[in-house]
Amino acid sequence: MHLQVQNLQKRYGLATVLDLPELDIDSGASFGLVGNNGAGKTTFLRLVLDLIRPSKGQVLLNGQDVSQDDAWKGYTGSYLSPAFLIDYLTPVEYIHFVGSLYSMSPDQIEEKWDHYRPFFGDQPLDGSEYIRNLSEGNKKKMGLVAALMVEPRLLVLDEPFANLDPTSQIRLKDMLKTLDQTTDTTLVISSHDLNHITEVCRRIAVIERGVIVRDINTAPDTLRELEHYFAVEET
């Protein structure tokens, strides 16, 4: 799914928290967004998903303004925070609810659930325990699986590696790389983890105070370049 930004701004009062005159993410691209806390990463993702409205400008998916057309929602998977979960459901109930929104049959949902079960390791999630009682890591996994299982044409994730143990981080990284290599899904991922984001995304933008200050294609020295950039920012 082709994502474009035109003169996009988000202001709160007199403060401009995001100012992107232009951004073009090709269909099938894997795009990473990195920046310090408060840089505007989550604001951008929320605008892409029409969770908040811009003060100015547009976000276009396949040429359609996300605020004016809902068709893109049927092709989009996303997870930004635990607020996306329905925590009074059990994991199985939640997965079936999400699948039904995308017109998946119960058998298809069960097949997907079985496919992603190894992501949870040896922790059984088929019982009556509610999502609200899960660990933060398992809550994150529930949101990620729900976003991935619908086979999205656009996948939007905010800090997907946070709260995951090392084994789960590696499994998620491999799942995202496989998705990128075997489908035409457009990946838009925000992350503080420079190591994983440079492995997963073929293009990375650095955002600072709501403005993209670097936009580069990932190369062997990209991780070192980013580490140097943020080390200098800290001094």
Backbone hydrogen bonds in HBPLUS format (Angstrom, degrees):
<---DONOR---> <-ACCEPTOR-->    atom                        ^
c    i                          cat <-CA-CA->   ^        H-A-AA   ^      H-
h    n   atom  resd res      DA  || num        DHA   H-A  angle D-A-AA Bond
n    s   type  num  typ     dist DA aas  dist angle  dist       angle   num
A0062-ASN N   A0002-HIS O   2.78 MM  60  4.97 164.0  1.80 147.7 152.7     1
A0003-LEU N   A0025-ILE O   2.98 MM  22  5.08 164.3  2.01 157.1 157.0     2
A0025-ILE N   A0003-LEU O   2.77 MM  22  5.08 177.1  1.78 166.3 166.1     3
A0004-GLN N   A0060-LEU O   2.87 MM  56  5.02 161.3  1.90 148.4 152.9     4
A0060-LEU N   A0004-GLN O   2.81 MM  56  5.02 172.6  1.82 151.1 153.7     5
A0005-VAL N   A0023-LEU O   2.74 MM  18  4.88 144.9  1.86 152.5 154.9     6
A0023-LEU N   A0005-VAL O   3.29 MM  18  4.88 146.1  2.42 128.2 126.1     7
A0006-GLN N   A0058-GLN O   3.07 MM  52  5.30 167.4  2.08 148.7 150.8     8
A0058-GLN N   A0006-GLN O   2.97 MM  52  5.30 154.5  2.04 143.9 152.2     9
A0007-ASN N   A0021-PRO O   2.73 MM  14  3.93 167.4  1.74 126.6 122.0    10
A0008-LEU N   A0020-LEU O   2.84 MM  12  5.02 137.5  2.02 152.2 138.5    11
A0020-LEU N   A0008-LEU O   2.76 MM  12  5.02 163.2  1.78 158.0 161.8    12
A0009-GLN N   A0056-LYS O   2.92 MM  47  4.99 157.3  1.97 142.1 138.0    13
A0055-SER N   A0009-GLN O   2.80 MM  46  5.54 143.0  1.94 140.4 149.4    14
A0056-LYS N   A0009-GLN O   3.27 MM  47  4.99 146.0  2.39 137.3 131.2    15
A0010-LYS N   A0018-LEU O   2.98 MM   8  5.07 150.3  2.07 136.3 137.6    16
A0017-VAL N   A0010-LYS O   2.87 MM   7  5.79 144.5  2.00 155.9 167.3    17
A0018-LEU N   A0010-LYS O   3.33 MM   8  5.07 141.3  2.50 142.0 141.1    18
A0012-TYR N   A0015-ALA O   2.83 MM   3  5.33 158.9  1.88 158.7 164.0    19
A0015-ALA N   A0012-TYR O   3.11 MM   3  5.33 151.7  2.20 131.1 127.3    20
A0019-ASP N   A0210-GLY O   2.81 MM 191  5.55 168.2  1.83 143.7 139.8    21
A0029-ALA N   A0026-ASP O   3.10 MM   3  5.46 153.8  2.17 134.8 132.9    22
A0187-LEU N   A0029-ALA O   2.83 MM 158  6.21 162.1  1.86 158.7 163.0    23
A0202-ARG N   A0030-SER O   3.11 MM 172  5.51 124.3  2.43 125.6 138.5    24
A0203-ARG N   A0030-SER O   3.15 MM 173  6.30 137.2  2.35 167.2 170.6    25
A0031-PHE N   A0187-LEU O   2.73 MM 156  5.83 175.4  1.74 155.2 153.8    26
A0189-ILE N   A0031-PHE O   2.89 MM 158  6.28 164.0  1.92 162.7 168.1    27
A0032-GLY N   A0203-ARG O   2.78 MM 171  6.15 164.1  1.81 154.6 160.1    28
A0205-ALA N   A0032-GLY O   2.83 MM 173  6.23 161.0  1.87 160.5 163.9    29
A0033-LEU N   A0189-ILE O   2.77 MM 156  6.09 152.7  1.85 152.7 155.9    30
A0191-SER N   A0033-LEU O   3.18 MM 158  6.55 153.3  2.25 159.0 163.0    31
A0034-VAL N   A0205-ALA O   2.97 MM 171  6.34 166.9  1.98 165.9 170.3    32
A0207-ILE N   A0034-VAL O   2.92 MM 173  6.24 164.0  1.94 165.7 171.1    33
A0039-ALA N   A0036-ASN O   3.11 MM   3  5.60 142.8  2.26 144.2 140.6    34
A0210-GLY N   A0039-ALA O   2.70 MM 171  5.44 140.1  1.86 147.0 150.9    35
A0044-PHE N   A0040-GLY O   3.05 MM   4  6.18 156.7  2.10 146.2 151.5    36
A0045-LEU N   A0041-LYS O   3.13 MM   4  6.53 160.3  2.17 150.2 155.1    37
A0046-ARG N   A0042-THR O   2.89 MM   4  6.08 159.1  1.93 153.4 159.0    38
A0047-LEU N   A0043-THR O   3.01 MM   4  6.23 144.9  2.13 144.9 154.2    39
A0048-VAL N   A0044-PHE O   2.96 MM   4  6.28 154.0  2.03 150.2 157.6    40
A0049-LEU N   A0045-LEU O   3.06 MM   4  6.33 150.6  2.15 145.5 152.7    41
A0051-LEU N   A0046-ARG O   2.85 MM   5  5.10 158.4  1.90 163.1 161.8    42
A0050-ASP N   A0047-LEU O   3.10 MM   3  4.93 161.4  2.14 102.0 106.8    43
A0066-VAL N   A0059-VAL O   3.02 MM   7  6.04 163.1  2.05 163.2 166.0    44
A0061-LEU N   A0064-GLN O   2.89 MM   3  5.24 159.4  1.93 145.7 144.8    45
A0064-GLN N   A0061-LEU O   3.05 MM   3  5.24 168.1  2.07 111.9 114.9    46
A0068-GLN N   A0065-ASP O   2.93 MM   3  5.32 158.0  1.98 113.5 120.8    47
A0069-ASP N   A0065-ASP O   3.13 MM   4  6.23 130.2  2.39 156.5 170.3    48
A0073-LYS N   A0070-ASP O   3.01 MM   3  5.69 153.2  2.09 120.8 128.0    49
A0074-GLY N   A0071-ALA O   3.19 MM   3  5.94 153.7  2.26 120.4 125.7    50
A0075-TYR N   A0072-TRP O   3.00 MM   3  5.39 162.1  2.04 113.1 118.8    51
A0153-ARG N   A0075-TYR O   2.68 MM  78  5.30 153.2  1.75 143.8 152.3    52
A0154-LEU N   A0075-TYR O   3.18 MM  79  6.48 146.0  2.30 152.4 154.3    53
A0077-GLY N   A0154-LEU O   2.86 MM  77  6.26 162.1  1.89 164.8 170.9    54
A0156-VAL N   A0077-GLY O   2.93 MM  79  6.41 157.2  1.98 152.4 158.9    55
A0079-TYR N   A0156-VAL O   3.01 MM  77  6.55 148.3  2.12 159.0 168.0    56
A0158-ASP N   A0079-TYR O   3.14 MM  79  6.55 156.7  2.19 155.2 154.3    57
A0084-PHE N   A0081-SER O   2.97 MM   3  5.88 171.7  1.98 127.9 130.7    58
A0085-LEU N   A0082-PRO O   2.94 MM   3  5.42 157.2  2.00 114.5 121.4    59
A0089-LEU N   A0086-ILE O   3.17 MM   3  6.00 159.7  2.21 126.3 128.5    60
A0132-ARG N   A0087-ASP O   3.03 MM  45  4.64 148.7  2.13 139.1 129.6    61
A0131-ILE N   A0089-LEU O   2.90 MM  42  6.08 161.1  1.93 160.8 158.2    62
A0094-TYR N   A0090-THR O   2.89 MM   4  6.10 159.1  1.93 157.9 164.1    63
A0095-ILE N   A0091-PRO O   2.93 MM   4  6.16 163.0  1.96 152.9 157.0    64
A0096-HIS N   A0092-VAL O   3.04 MM   4  6.22 160.4  2.08 148.8 153.8    65
A0097-PHE N   A0093-GLU O   2.93 MM   4  6.13 149.9  2.02 143.3 152.2    66
A0098-VAL N   A0094-TYR O   2.92 MM   4  6.22 167.5  1.94 158.5 160.2    67
A0099-GLY N   A0095-ILE O   2.96 MM   4  6.11 167.0  1.97 148.9 153.1    68
A0100-SER N   A0096-HIS O   2.99 MM   4  6.07 152.6  2.06 142.8 149.6    69
A0101-LEU N   A0097-PHE O   3.24 MM   4  6.57 142.3  2.39 143.6 152.9    70
A0101-LEU N   A0098-VAL O   3.05 MM   3  5.25 127.7  2.33 100.9 114.5    71
A0102-TYR N   A0099-GLY O   3.05 MM   3  5.28 139.7  2.22 102.6 113.9    72
A0104-MET N   A0099-GLY O   2.96 MM   5  5.14 166.3  1.98 144.9 142.8    73
A0103-SER N   A0100-SER O   3.09 MM   3  4.89 159.2  2.14 107.3 106.9    74
A0109-ILE N   A0105-SER O   2.93 MM   4  6.24 156.8  1.99 156.7 163.7    75
A0110-GLU N   A0106-PRO O   2.96 MM   4  6.17 160.4  2.00 148.8 153.6    76
A0111-GLU N   A0107-ASP O   2.94 MM   4  6.14 153.2  2.01 145.7 153.3    77
A0112-LYS N   A0108-GLN O   3.00 MM   4  6.27 155.6  2.06 146.1 152.1    78
A0113-TRP N   A0109-ILE O   2.87 MM   4  6.11 160.0  1.91 151.3 157.4    79
A0114-ASP N   A0110-GLU O   2.92 MM   4  6.13 158.3  1.97 148.0 153.1    80
A0115-HIS N   A0111-GLU O   3.00 MM   4  6.22 148.3  2.11 139.9 149.0    81
A0116-TYR N   A0112-LYS O   3.02 MM   4  6.33 151.7  2.11 154.2 160.1    82
A0117-ARG N   A0113-TRP O   3.02 MM   4  5.98 116.5  2.44 138.8 154.0    83
A0119-PHE N   A0116-TYR O   2.97 MM   3  5.54 147.6  2.08 117.5 126.8    84
A0120-PHE N   A0117-ARG O   2.99 MM   3  5.70 157.2  2.04 122.6 128.4    85
A0121-GLY N   A0118-PRO O   3.00 MM   3  5.14 163.9  2.03 110.3 114.4    86
A0123-GLN N   A0120-PHE O   3.40 MM   3  5.96 164.5  2.42 128.4 132.1    87
A0133-ASN N   A0130-TYR O   2.98 MM   3  5.54 154.0  2.05 113.6 121.5    88
A0134-LEU N   A0131-ILE O   3.02 MM   3  5.30 167.2  2.04 114.9 118.9    89
A0139-LYS N   A0135-SER O   2.92 MM   4  6.20 152.4  2.00 153.0 161.4    90
A0140-LYS N   A0136-GLU O   3.02 MM   4  6.23 158.4  2.06 144.0 149.6    91
A0141-LYS N   A0137-GLY O   2.97 MM   4  6.30 154.9  2.04 144.0 151.2    92
A0142-MET N   A0138-ASN O   2.91 MM   4  6.11 152.9  1.98 144.1 150.8    93
A0143-GLY N   A0139-LYS O   3.11 MM   4  6.46 160.2  2.15 152.5 156.5    94
A0144-LEU N   A0140-LYS O   2.96 MM   4  6.24 157.6  2.01 152.4 159.1    95
A0145-VAL N   A0141-LYS O   2.85 MM   4  5.99 167.6  1.87 155.1 158.2    96
A0146-ALA N   A0142-MET O   3.00 MM   4  6.14 161.4  2.04 147.3 152.7    97
A0147-ALA N   A0143-GLY O   3.11 MM   4  6.28 146.1  2.23 139.1 147.7    98
A0148-LEU N   A0144-LEU O   2.92 MM   4  6.16 151.3  2.00 149.5 157.8    99
A0149-MET N   A0145-VAL O   2.84 MM   4  5.77 162.4  1.87 158.4 161.5   100
A0151-GLU N   A0148-LEU O   3.16 MM   3  5.85 158.9  2.21 125.9 127.2   101
A0186-THR N   A0153-ARG O   2.86 MM  33  6.06 170.7  1.87 141.4 140.9   102
A0155-LEU N   A0186-THR O   2.83 MM  31  6.16 165.4  1.85 168.0 169.6   103
A0188-VAL N   A0155-LEU O   2.88 MM  33  6.18 163.4  1.91 172.2 173.1   104
A0157-LEU N   A0188-VAL O   3.03 MM  31  6.49 159.4  2.07 157.0 163.2   105
A0190-SER N   A0157-LEU O   2.94 MM  33  6.36 163.3  1.97 159.1 164.2   106
A0159-GLU N   A0190-SER O   2.70 MM  31  5.50 146.3  1.81 132.2 143.5   107
A0162-ALA N   A0159-GLU O   3.31 MM   3  5.64 154.2  2.39 109.3 116.3   108
A0164-LEU N   A0161-PHE O   3.39 MM   3  5.74 156.1  2.46 128.0 126.9   109
A0169-GLN N   A0165-ASP O   2.93 MM   4  6.18 153.9  2.00 158.0 166.6   110
A0170-ILE N   A0166-PRO O   3.04 MM   4  6.29 159.6  2.09 150.7 155.1   111
A0171-ARG N   A0167-THR O   2.99 MM   4  6.28 158.6  2.04 147.5 153.8   112
A0172-LEU N   A0168-SER O   2.85 MM   4  6.00 161.1  1.88 149.3 154.4   113
A0173-LYS N   A0169-GLN O   2.89 MM   4  6.06 162.3  1.92 148.2 153.6   114
A0174-ASP N   A0170-ILE O   2.99 MM   4  6.21 159.5  2.03 148.8 153.7   115
A0175-MET N   A0171-ARG O   2.96 MM   4  6.22 152.9  2.03 146.1 153.7   116
A0176-LEU N   A0172-LEU O   2.92 MM   4  6.17 161.5  1.95 158.3 162.3   117
A0177-LYS N   A0173-LYS O   2.96 MM   4  6.16 157.7  2.01 148.9 155.4   118
A0178-THR N   A0174-ASP O   2.93 MM   4  6.05 157.8  1.98 146.0 152.1   119
A0179-LEU N   A0175-MET O   2.93 MM   4  6.12 158.1  1.98 144.7 151.0   120
A0180-ASP N   A0176-LEU O   2.96 MM   4  6.14 156.7  2.01 144.7 150.9   121
A0181-GLN N   A0177-LYS O   2.96 MM   4  6.12 150.2  2.05 144.6 152.6   122
A0182-THR N   A0178-THR O   2.93 MM   4  5.92 139.0  2.10 150.4 159.4   123
A0183-THR N   A0179-LEU O   3.15 MM   4  5.69 132.7  2.38 143.3 147.4   124
A0197-ILE N   A0193-ASP O   3.03 MM   4  6.13 166.9  2.05 156.4 160.7   125
A0198-THR N   A0194-LEU O   3.12 MM   4  6.04 152.7  2.19 140.2 146.0   126
A0199-GLU N   A0196-HIS O   3.05 MM   3  5.09 131.0  2.29  96.6 110.5   127
A0200-VAL N   A0196-HIS O   2.95 MM   4  6.16 146.5  2.06 152.0 161.5   128
A0201-CYS N   A0197-ILE O   2.95 MM   4  5.73 166.8  1.97 146.1 150.1   129
A0218-THR N   A0202-ARG O   2.90 MM  16  4.98 162.2  1.93 117.7 123.5   130
A0204-ILE N   A0216-ILE O   2.87 MM  12  5.52 165.1  1.89 165.4 170.0   131
A0216-ILE N   A0204-ILE O   2.90 MM  12  5.52 165.8  1.92 161.3 158.0   132
A0206-VAL N   A0214-ARG O   2.85 MM   8  5.05 154.9  1.91 134.3 141.8   133
A0213-VAL N   A0206-VAL O   2.83 MM   7  5.76 148.1  1.94 154.9 165.6   134
A0208-GLU N   A0211-VAL O   2.80 MM   3  5.31 166.6  1.82 149.3 151.2   135
A0211-VAL N   A0208-GLU O   3.04 MM   3  5.31 161.6  2.07 111.7 117.6   136
A0222-THR N   A0219-ALA O   3.00 MM   3  5.24 170.3  2.01 120.3 122.0   137
A0225-GLU N   A0221-ASP O   2.98 MM   4  6.20 154.3  2.04 149.1 157.2   138
A0226-LEU N   A0222-THR O   2.87 MM   4  6.11 160.8  1.90 157.5 161.5   139
A0227-GLU N   A0223-LEU O   2.88 MM   4  6.08 164.2  1.91 154.1 158.9   140
A0228-HIS N   A0224-ARG O   2.97 MM   4  6.09 155.8  2.03 144.6 151.0   141
A0229-TYR N   A0225-GLU O   2.96 MM   4  6.20 153.9  2.03 143.3 150.9   142
A0230-PHE N   A0226-LEU O   2.98 MM   4  6.25 169.8  1.99 160.7 160.6   143
A0231-ALA N   A0227-GLU O   2.91 MM   4  5.96 145.6  2.03 141.6 151.8   144
A0232-VAL N   A0228-HIS O   2.99 MM   4  6.13 157.0  2.04 148.4 153.3   145
A0233-GLU N   A0229-TYR O   3.01 MM   4  6.30 149.2  2.11 141.1 150.4   146
A0234-GLU N   A0230-PHE O   3.14 MM   4  6.28 136.8  2.33 135.2 144.6   147
A0235-THR N   A0232-VAL O   3.11 MM   3  5.28 139.3  2.28 100.9 112.1   148
